[in-house]
Amino acid sequence: MRRPFFIFTLLASVCLAGCGGERSPDDYDRTIGAQEKAEGAQAHPQLLAEFGGSYEGEEARYVATVGEKLAAEAGLAGQCTFTLVNTDVVNAFAVPGCYIYITRGLLGIMNSEAQLASVLGHEVGHIVADHSRRQRRRSLLTGLGALAVGLLTGSERLANFAGRAAELFTLRYSREQEFESDTLGIHYTQRAGYDPYEAAEMLDALARNEALMARTRGDDAKAIPGWARTHPLTRERIARATATASTTGATEDSLPEGELPFLREVDGLLYGDDPAQGFVQGRRFSHPDMRISFEAPPGFSLTNTPQAVLIDGRDGTRGQFGGGPMPPGGVEEHAVRVMEQLIGDPQGAVRPGALQRVVIGGVRAAILPVAIQTEQGSANVVVAAYEGGGGAAYHFVMVAPPEESARAALDALFQSFRLLSAAEAASLRPRVIDVVAARPGDTLRTMAARMAVPQLPLEHFLMLNDRSADQPLQPGEPVKIVAYAGR
């Protein structure tokens, strides 16, 4: 659905500045070398293990089918692997060997097959232009860091932890590389028979999603970056995508967008967190199987990953929540082991504090603080461990500045841990995208009232369906809502 989000004079100036003199899509060497194939094959299972695995089913086959069309237009027929990743983080990325990944979070905010093609074409463009191999030293695997894969090890453990080593999907490209991949992807999209103007619509939808997520989590809170951090979204880039689409020879709406086939495919797609990884709802994390919950203080944000819940707070406070088997020495030993894995043998600038044995929410717990002096200043590292029952132990690992406000925030976080009742655990249900037809009399607000979204339901409905508040519903029109599974 086209909206006048660009200014024609800007579009023209962008084209004059950036559209001339570019290489033709046919000018690239499309050969994938044996080394790149080996790198991709080695990285693939590691990436899936860290990011929650692949999302199987018809949606995954659909993504691979569309992706192969784009790969064929790029001269890479049968050479690429397209994977739908089981995470609600909105992103897509490519690694050497033409291994291309798109998250179900990103798939869920799309609204046409052409938009899917534009994203996959963009990632194929990174492969064709050799961007992912050139960025190898700053690659995604380097960015995984300790927060996403477990506790830190080695001499750089604490420095990496305090410096936020774990940012999911951190491979970043230059402005010129992004423009180059946009251009290639748009041409591949058109050649594959899709509306190339949907690439600009997709970029605009991504920008709207990022703005809504910022509102949901609070403007002063930071979260693991999605598409907008790894593929910067600017009005210039969106306008440039429209200008590039006009050079393909296609006119607006002359090629299909594929809205209805796409909506049929995403009907029933898991939305939000996978129950196996627990649920993040605002600042609260709850796990129905482990029957545990905690709530972060205001100004904090939570990002769920398969290995841990990543926690970002104010003024550099950050850390993770995880768990493991309870050792023979109980919760106190668990706290000590976690701290030892984090900082090794305390020496030099590390000053261990006294282990505190406490009861929080009726649960035995142990809190172990350590003060450390780094080149960037002093910081406190705190492990708070809990007895979860059934032979399980849970823990926070947090790094915070020495200010009193930071200590108060950590105290509130640690005190929020509790066990869930059976009824509370049973109330935690997975959500899915449900494609429904608008009924006579339905309005944007009545649809928003059906959304299983606790915050800003109307804004989520508009974002999810790529529409504005001045676009009334038409009877029979298919739209996406978020519903609890099994309804």
N, C-alpha and C positions, 0 to 999 in steps of 0.2 A: 504494500500500500504506500503510494508515493506521497511524500509531504514536502513542502517548499522550504527545506531546512538550509539550503545554501543560497548565496547571493550570486547572481549571474556575473556581476563585474568581478567578484573574487574568483569565481570559477574560471573566467577568461584569463585573468592575470596569472592564476596558478598554472594553467595550461601553457601560457607563453613562457613561464619561468621553468616549468618542469617537464612538459610533454614533448618538446622537440629534442632531437638529437639522441634519443634513447635507443638502446639496442632493441632490435626486433626479437620477439619470442623465439624466432627460428634461428637466431644467431648463437644460441647457447649450445655447448657440448653437453649432451644429456647422458653421458656414460657414468655409471656408478661403479667406482673401482672396488676391487676385492677388499682393500683395507677398510673402506667405508662400510661395506656390507658386514664385515666381521665386527666392526665397532658397534653397529646397530644391533646385530644379533646378540652381542654380549650385554649391551645395555638394556635390551628389551625386557627380559625377566626381572632385572633389578628395578627398573622403573615401575613395572606393574606391582611388584611386591611393596614398594614404598607408597604408591598412590592408591592402594585399595583394590588392585587387580582390575581386570577388564570387566566391562558390563556386557554380559552375554544376552543372546536373544535376537529377535527380529530387528531391533534397533541397531545392533552392532552390524548385522549383515547389510542393513540398509546403508549405513555409513560407508562400509567397505565397497559396496556397489557404486555409490556416487563417487567415492574417492578414486576408484579405478578408471572411471570416465575421465576425470581430470588428469590422472597420471598418463593415460593414453594420449591425451592431447599435448602433453608435455614431452612425449617421446619416451615415456618410462612405463609402457604397458607391461604388466606382470612383474614389475620390479619393486613395488612399494607395498608396505604393510600398513593398513589403516586400523586403528584400535580405538574403540570407545572406552574411556577410562571411568571407573566407578567412583567418581567424586563430584560433589556439587560445586567445587571451585570452577569459576567460569574461565576456561582457557583452552588453548590449543598450542601444540608445539611439534617440532620435527627434530630428529637426531640423524646423524650420518647413516647412510645406508637406506635412506628413504623409509624410515619408520616414522609414521605420522600419527599423532595422538590428538583426540578431541575429547573433552570431558562431557559427561552427561549434563553437567550444569550449564555448559554452553549450548548443547543441543536443545535443552529445554527452553531457552529464551529465543530460539530461532522461530521463524514463521513461514518459511518456504524452503523448498528443495534448492532453489537458486541461492539462497543465503548460505545453506550448508555447502554448496558447491564453491561459493566464493571463499569461505574459510579454508576448505580443503585445498582449493587452488592456490591460495596465499601460502600455505605451508609447503605445497609442492614447489612453489616459486622459490622458497628458501633453499630447498634441496637443489633445484636446477641451477640457481645462482651461487651454489656452494657456500652459502652463508653459515650453515650449521657447522661445517667442518672448519671454516675460518674462525669461528667462535669457540672452537673445541676447548681451549684452555679455560674458558669462562663458562663451561657447559653446565647443563642442568644437573648432572651428577655431582659436580663440584658444589653446586648450590644446595644440595640436599641437606648437608650439615648434620649436626647432632640432634637438633630438636626433632627432626622428622624421622631419624633412623634409630634413636636411642640416646644413651648417655655419651658424653664426650670422652675421648681418650687422647693420650699424647700430650706433649708439652704445650700445645696451643689450645687445650681444652677450654679453659675459662675465658681466654681472650676471644675465642670463636663464639662461645656461648653469649658473652656479654655484648658482642658485636653482631648478634643475630645471624648465626651461621645458616640457619635453616629457613630459606624462602622457597616455597614450592614454585616450580616453573619459573626459574630465574634467568633463563637464557634471554639476553636482551640484544637487540640489533640496533644498528645506527639508523638515523633518520633516512639516509639514502638507501640502506638495505631494505627498510620497511617499504619505501616508495617503490623500489625495484620489485619486491615480491607482490605488492599490490598490483602493479602493472601486469606482471606475468599472470597472476591469478585471475585478474579480470579478463584477459585475453583467453585463458584456458576455459573459463566459465562460459564465455560466449561461444567458443568453438565446440564445447560439449553440448550446446543447444539450450543454454539457460540465459535468462535475462541478466546481462552484465551490470545493469544499474542497481541490482539488488546488493552488490558489494557495498555501495555507499549506504544503503538502508541497513545493512548488517552492522557497519561501523557505528552508525547513529544509534542503533538498538543497544550496542555494547556500551556506548557512552551513557545512555539513559539508565542502563542496569547499574553501571558503576556509581552514578549519582544517587540512585535509590539505595544501594548498599551502604554508601557513605552516610545517608540519612538514617538508615536502620541501625547502624552500629554506633553512630555519633561522630560528628565531624572531627573530634579530637582523638578518636581512637584509630589505631592502625591494625590492619589485618594482613594475612598472607596475600601478596599481590596476585591479582588476576590479570586478565587480558590488558587492562589499561596501563598496568605497570610494565608488562613485558612487550606490549605492542602499543606504544603511546597513541592515544586518540586525540586528535586535534581537529578543529574545524577546517584547517587547511587540508588535512589528509582526507577528510570526508569529501570536501569539494573537489579535490584532485581525483578521487576515485570516480566521481561522476564525470569529470572531464575525460578521464581515461576511457570510461565506458563509451563515450561518444565517438572515440577514435576507432572503435571496433567495427563500425559500419552498422551496428544495430541501433534502432530507435527505441525509445521508451515503450515498453509493453509489446514490442514486436516479437519477443521470444517469451516462452512460458516461464512463470515463476514457480509453478508446482506447489501451490499452497495446500490444496486438498490432499494430494498424495503424502505430503509431509505430515499434515495433521493426523492422518490415519496411522502413520508410523509411530508418532510420539505419544499417541493415546495410550495411557497406562505406564508411561516412563516414570521411574522412581524420581521423586522430587525431594531435594534437601538431603539430609543425612541418611545413610544406610543404617538400619536398626542394629546391624552387627557391630557398628562402630559407635553406637550411642547417638544422642541427639543434642545439638546445640540450638537452644532457643533463646535468642538474645544473648544475655550474659550468663545464662544457666546451661550447664551440661548435665544430662541425665542418661543413664544406661539401663535399659529394661532388664537385660540378662544379669548384669553385675549387681543391679539394684543399688546403685550409688548415685549421688547427685552433689553438685556444688554450684555456687553462684559467685561470679566475679564482681568486684565493686564497680560503681559507676565510673565511666571513663575507660574501662577495660574492654577488650574484645577477645573472643575465642574463635579458634580455627580448628576444626576437627580433621585429624589425619588417622590413617589406620594404626599408627604406632603410638600416638599421643595426642592430647589436646594442647595446642599451642596457645599461649596466653600473652597478650600485649597490654601493657598498662601505661600510665602516665610517666613522664620524666625518665624514660629509659627502663622502667620496670618490665621484665619479660621472663618467660619461663615455659614450663610444660607440666602437664599432669599425665601420669602413667601408672603402671602397676606391674606386678610380677608375683611369683610364688613367695609365700611367707617363709623366711629362713628359720632354722631351729631356735635362734635366740629371740624370735619375736619381732615386734615392730621396732624396737630399739636397734636391733642388729640390721634390720632393713634400712633404716635411716642412715646408719654408719656406712653400710655397703654402697648405698647410692652416692653419698658424699665422697667416698674414696674413689669410686669410679669417675666422679666428676673432676676432682682436683688432685687425685693421687695422694702421695704422702705430704701432709701439710708442713711447709717449711718456708723460710725466707719471709716474703711479704704476706703469707697466709697466717691468720690468727684464729684458731678454732675456738668456738664458744662452748658453753656447757650444754649437754644434751638435756632437754626438758621432757619429762614424762607427764602427759596430760590426758584428760578425757574430753573428747569433743563430740557432742551429740550422742552421748552414750557409747562412744567408740574409743578404745584405747589408741593413743597416738603418741608420737615422739617428734619433737622439733629440734633440729640441729642447725645452729647458725655458724657461719664462718665469715670473718671480715678479711678482705683482701685489698692490697694496694697495687694498682696497675699504672701504666704510663698515662692512662686517661683519667686517673683519680681513684678514689676509694669506692668500694662497692661491698654490699652484703650478699652473700649466697646463703640461702636457707633451704633446707630439706624438711618438709613436713610429711611424716609417714603415718599411715592409718592401718588398723586391723580391719580387713574387709569381710572376714568370715569365710568359711569354706576353704581355708588354706590360702587365701589371697591377701596380698598387701598392695596398698595404693600410696602414691606419693606426689607431692608437688616438688618441683625444683625451680626456685625463683632467684633471679638476680635483680637487685634493686640498689638505688643510690642510698647513701646513709641518712637522708633526711627523715625527720619524724613522720611526715605525711606518707612516705613510702612504707615505713614500718607499720603504720596504722592500716594502710590498704592491705598489706600482706596478712596482718592479723585478721582482718575481716574475711579475706579469702580463705584462710586456713580454718576459721571457725564455721564457715558455711558448709563444710563437708558433712554429709549425713547419709544414712542408709534409707532406701525407699521401702515403703510398705508394698505388699503384694498388689494392692489396688492401684497405687501410684505407678508401679511398674507396668501393670496391665493397660493403663491409660496412655502409655507412650506407643503410638501407632505410626507406621510409615505413611508417608504421603505420596501421591502420584499425580501426574498431569492427567486431567480428565477432559477430553474434548466433548463439548456439549453443544447443542443447537439452541440458539436464543429463542425463547418463546414469546408470543405476543404479549406486550406489556412489560417485558424485561427491560431494565435500564442498566447503566453501568453500575449503579449502586446496588441494585438487587443481585447482580452477578458478583460484585465484590463481597456481598454478605455471605455468599456461598463459599468463599475462599477459606481454606484451612490455613490461614496465615495470621499470626497473632498481631503483627505490626503492619500498619499502613496497607490494609487489604485492597483498597481502591487503587492505590499507586502500584501495587504489585500486579493487579489485574491489567492495568493499562500497559505496564512494562512488558508483562508476559505476552500480551497480544499486540505489541508494537503499535499502539494507537494513542490518540490524544483524547482529552476529556471532552472535546467538542465533536467527537464522532459518535453519534447515537448508534445503538444496536439495531440491526435489521432482523425481523423474524426469520428464523431458519438459518441465520448466519452461524457457522461453526466458530467457537471460541474456546480458549483453554482456561480452565480453572484448576486450582489445587484442591484436591479432596483426599480424605483419609482412605487408605487402601481397604478394599472389601466392602465399601458402601454400595 
